[in-house]
């Protein structure tokens, strides 16, 4: 298993790749982070504004981040519009 105090990587995914099972690149990236000893926290949305899932799942209510790094695999900027 992965240590509780291991670095945590937030990974932002696009829902359409998950829904269509075109997610091999997502699975490979998560597995590689875990193989290297990181905890991985994935989040996704169906829209183009990824700030909502990031603040809901990768930050505390105070706004302080709970991840050490964020990797955006969507191909879009994190804040749409």
PyMOL commands that place a pseudoatom at each C-alpha (Angstrom):
pseudoatom trace, name=CA, resn=UNK, resi=1, chain=A, elem=C, hetatm=0, pos=[0.000, 0.000, 0.000]
pseudoatom trace, name=CA, resn=UNK, resi=2, chain=A, elem=C, hetatm=0, pos=[0.842, 3.638, -0.154]
pseudoatom trace, name=CA, resn=UNK, resi=3, chain=A, elem=C, hetatm=0, pos=[1.967, 5.372, 3.041]
pseudoatom trace, name=CA, resn=UNK, resi=4, chain=A, elem=C, hetatm=0, pos=[-0.504, 7.825, 4.594]
pseudoatom trace, name=CA, resn=UNK, resi=5, chain=A, elem=C, hetatm=0, pos=[2.188, 10.527, 4.695]
pseudoatom trace, name=CA, resn=UNK, resi=6, chain=A, elem=C, hetatm=0, pos=[3.179, 10.016, 1.043]
pseudoatom trace, name=CA, resn=UNK, resi=7, chain=A, elem=C, hetatm=0, pos=[2.929, 12.984, -1.331]
pseudoatom trace, name=CA, resn=UNK, resi=8, chain=A, elem=C, hetatm=0, pos=[-0.571, 13.430, -2.730]
pseudoatom trace, name=CA, resn=UNK, resi=9, chain=A, elem=C, hetatm=0, pos=[-1.070, 14.152, -6.433]
pseudoatom trace, name=CA, resn=UNK, resi=10, chain=A, elem=C, hetatm=0, pos=[-4.394, 15.544, -7.600]
pseudoatom trace, name=CA, resn=UNK, resi=11, chain=A, elem=C, hetatm=0, pos=[-5.273, 14.400, -11.112]
pseudoatom trace, name=CA, resn=UNK, resi=12, chain=A, elem=C, hetatm=0, pos=[-7.975, 16.232, -13.073]
pseudoatom trace, name=CA, resn=UNK, resi=13, chain=A, elem=C, hetatm=0, pos=[-9.756, 14.018, -15.601]
pseudoatom trace, name=CA, resn=UNK, resi=14, chain=A, elem=C, hetatm=0, pos=[-12.397, 14.615, -18.251]
pseudoatom trace, name=CA, resn=UNK, resi=15, chain=A, elem=C, hetatm=0, pos=[-15.634, 12.701, -17.763]
pseudoatom trace, name=CA, resn=UNK, resi=16, chain=A, elem=C, hetatm=0, pos=[-16.121, 11.924, -21.460]
pseudoatom trace, name=CA, resn=UNK, resi=17, chain=A, elem=C, hetatm=0, pos=[-12.977, 9.756, -21.509]
pseudoatom trace, name=CA, resn=UNK, resi=18, chain=A, elem=C, hetatm=0, pos=[-14.225, 7.827, -18.491]
pseudoatom trace, name=CA, resn=UNK, resi=19, chain=A, elem=C, hetatm=0, pos=[-17.764, 7.409, -19.852]
pseudoatom trace, name=CA, resn=UNK, resi=20, chain=A, elem=C, hetatm=0, pos=[-16.514, 6.089, -23.209]
pseudoatom trace, name=CA, resn=UNK, resi=21, chain=A, elem=C, hetatm=0, pos=[-13.890, 3.862, -21.569]
pseudoatom trace, name=CA, resn=UNK, resi=22, chain=A, elem=C, hetatm=0, pos=[-11.157, 5.775, -23.423]
pseudoatom trace, name=CA, resn=UNK, resi=23, chain=A, elem=C, hetatm=0, pos=[-9.287, 6.004, -20.138]
pseudoatom trace, name=CA, resn=UNK, resi=24, chain=A, elem=C, hetatm=0, pos=[-6.170, 3.900, -20.617]
pseudoatom trace, name=CA, resn=UNK, resi=25, chain=A, elem=C, hetatm=0, pos=[-3.931, 6.955, -20.354]
pseudoatom trace, name=CA, resn=UNK, resi=26, chain=A, elem=C, hetatm=0, pos=[-5.652, 7.914, -17.078]
pseudoatom trace, name=CA, resn=UNK, resi=27, chain=A, elem=C, hetatm=0, pos=[-5.214, 4.437, -15.614]
pseudoatom trace, name=CA, resn=UNK, resi=28, chain=A, elem=C, hetatm=0, pos=[-1.550, 4.316, -16.657]
pseudoatom trace, name=CA, resn=UNK, resi=29, chain=A, elem=C, hetatm=0, pos=[-0.794, 7.712, -15.105]
pseudoatom trace, name=CA, resn=UNK, resi=30, chain=A, elem=C, hetatm=0, pos=[-2.486, 6.865, -11.797]
pseudoatom trace, name=CA, resn=UNK, resi=31, chain=A, elem=C, hetatm=0, pos=[-0.734, 3.501, -11.646]
pseudoatom trace, name=CA, resn=UNK, resi=32, chain=A, elem=C, hetatm=0, pos=[2.644, 5.135, -12.285]
pseudoatom trace, name=CA, resn=UNK, resi=33, chain=A, elem=C, hetatm=0, pos=[2.148, 7.736, -9.542]
pseudoatom trace, name=CA, resn=UNK, resi=34, chain=A, elem=C, hetatm=0, pos=[1.166, 4.964, -7.143]
pseudoatom trace, name=CA, resn=UNK, resi=35, chain=A, elem=C, hetatm=0, pos=[4.103, 2.801, -8.234]
pseudoatom trace, name=CA, resn=UNK, resi=36, chain=A, elem=C, hetatm=0, pos=[6.372, 5.708, -7.325]
pseudoatom trace, name=CA, resn=UNK, resi=37, chain=A, elem=C, hetatm=0, pos=[4.804, 5.905, -3.862]
pseudoatom trace, name=CA, resn=UNK, resi=38, chain=A, elem=C, hetatm=0, pos=[2.323, 8.768, -4.237]
pseudoatom trace, name=CA, resn=UNK, resi=39, chain=A, elem=C, hetatm=0, pos=[-1.278, 8.907, -3.093]
pseudoatom trace, name=CA, resn=UNK, resi=40, chain=A, elem=C, hetatm=0, pos=[-3.565, 9.903, -5.968]
pseudoatom trace, name=CA, resn=UNK, resi=41, chain=A, elem=C, hetatm=0, pos=[-6.771, 11.900, -5.730]
pseudoatom trace, name=CA, resn=UNK, resi=42, chain=A, elem=C, hetatm=0, pos=[-8.734, 11.996, -8.995]
pseudoatom trace, name=CA, resn=UNK, resi=43, chain=A, elem=C, hetatm=0, pos=[-11.481, 14.446, -9.852]
pseudoatom trace, name=CA, resn=UNK, resi=44, chain=A, elem=C, hetatm=0, pos=[-13.490, 15.074, -12.993]
pseudoatom trace, name=CA, resn=UNK, resi=45, chain=A, elem=C, hetatm=0, pos=[-16.321, 17.105, -14.426]
pseudoatom trace, name=CA, resn=UNK, resi=46, chain=A, elem=C, hetatm=0, pos=[-18.406, 17.013, -17.575]
pseudoatom trace, name=CA, resn=UNK, resi=47, chain=A, elem=C, hetatm=0, pos=[-18.019, 20.748, -18.176]
pseudoatom trace, name=CA, resn=UNK, resi=48, chain=A, elem=C, hetatm=0, pos=[-15.037, 22.914, -18.993]
pseudoatom trace, name=CA, resn=UNK, resi=49, chain=A, elem=C, hetatm=0, pos=[-14.705, 24.633, -15.615]
pseudoatom trace, name=CA, resn=UNK, resi=50, chain=A, elem=C, hetatm=0, pos=[-12.526, 22.328, -13.540]
pseudoatom trace, name=CA, resn=UNK, resi=51, chain=A, elem=C, hetatm=0, pos=[-12.220, 24.790, -10.648]
pseudoatom trace, name=CA, resn=UNK, resi=52, chain=A, elem=C, hetatm=0, pos=[-15.373, 23.410, -8.965]
pseudoatom trace, name=CA, resn=UNK, resi=53, chain=A, elem=C, hetatm=0, pos=[-14.228, 19.787, -8.568]
pseudoatom trace, name=CA, resn=UNK, resi=54, chain=A, elem=C, hetatm=0, pos=[-10.771, 21.038, -7.601]
pseudoatom trace, name=CA, resn=UNK, resi=55, chain=A, elem=C, hetatm=0, pos=[-12.106, 23.192, -4.785]
pseudoatom trace, name=CA, resn=UNK, resi=56, chain=A, elem=C, hetatm=0, pos=[-14.621, 20.538, -3.678]
pseudoatom trace, name=CA, resn=UNK, resi=57, chain=A, elem=C, hetatm=0, pos=[-12.253, 17.550, -3.651]
pseudoatom trace, name=CA, resn=UNK, resi=58, chain=A, elem=C, hetatm=0, pos=[-8.706, 18.909, -3.557]
pseudoatom trace, name=CA, resn=UNK, resi=59, chain=A, elem=C, hetatm=0, pos=[-9.046, 21.660, -0.950]
pseudoatom trace, name=CA, resn=UNK, resi=60, chain=A, elem=C, hetatm=0, pos=[-10.290, 22.078, 2.582]
pseudoatom trace, name=CA, resn=UNK, resi=61, chain=A, elem=C, hetatm=0, pos=[-13.176, 24.434, 3.403]
pseudoatom trace, name=CA, resn=UNK, resi=62, chain=A, elem=C, hetatm=0, pos=[-10.537, 27.046, 4.308]
pseudoatom trace, name=CA, resn=UNK, resi=63, chain=A, elem=C, hetatm=0, pos=[-9.231, 26.915, 0.729]
pseudoatom trace, name=CA, resn=UNK, resi=64, chain=A, elem=C, hetatm=0, pos=[-5.984, 25.238, 1.766]
pseudoatom trace, name=CA, resn=UNK, resi=65, chain=A, elem=C, hetatm=0, pos=[-4.993, 22.536, -0.704]
pseudoatom trace, name=CA, resn=UNK, resi=66, chain=A, elem=C, hetatm=0, pos=[-4.883, 18.910, 0.385]
pseudoatom trace, name=CA, resn=UNK, resi=67, chain=A, elem=C, hetatm=0, pos=[-2.736, 17.844, -2.565]
pseudoatom trace, name=CA, resn=UNK, resi=68, chain=A, elem=C, hetatm=0, pos=[0.962, 18.516, -3.092]
pseudoatom trace, name=CA, resn=UNK, resi=69, chain=A, elem=C, hetatm=0, pos=[0.663, 18.822, -6.873]
pseudoatom trace, name=CA, resn=UNK, resi=70, chain=A, elem=C, hetatm=0, pos=[-2.069, 18.901, -9.517]
pseudoatom trace, name=CA, resn=UNK, resi=71, chain=A, elem=C, hetatm=0, pos=[-1.813, 17.255, -12.922]
pseudoatom trace, name=CA, resn=UNK, resi=72, chain=A, elem=C, hetatm=0, pos=[-4.410, 18.317, -15.492]
pseudoatom trace, name=CA, resn=UNK, resi=73, chain=A, elem=C, hetatm=0, pos=[-5.015, 15.564, -18.067]
pseudoatom trace, name=CA, resn=UNK, resi=74, chain=A, elem=C, hetatm=0, pos=[-8.020, 17.208, -19.721]
pseudoatom trace, name=CA, resn=UNK, resi=75, chain=A, elem=C, hetatm=0, pos=[-6.289, 19.185, -22.458]
pseudoatom trace, name=CA, resn=UNK, resi=76, chain=A, elem=C, hetatm=0, pos=[-8.157, 22.294, -21.270]
pseudoatom trace, name=CA, resn=UNK, resi=77, chain=A, elem=C, hetatm=0, pos=[-7.276, 25.063, -18.838]
pseudoatom trace, name=CA, resn=UNK, resi=78, chain=A, elem=C, hetatm=0, pos=[-8.523, 24.507, -15.288]
pseudoatom trace, name=CA, resn=UNK, resi=79, chain=A, elem=C, hetatm=0, pos=[-10.901, 27.512, -15.415]
pseudoatom trace, name=CA, resn=UNK, resi=80, chain=A, elem=C, hetatm=0, pos=[-13.137, 27.585, -18.473]
pseudoatom trace, name=CA, resn=UNK, resi=81, chain=A, elem=C, hetatm=0, pos=[-14.908, 30.587, -19.897]
for i in range(1, 81): cmd.bond("trace and resi %d" % i, "trace and resi %d" % (i + 1))
show_as sticks, trace
zoom trace
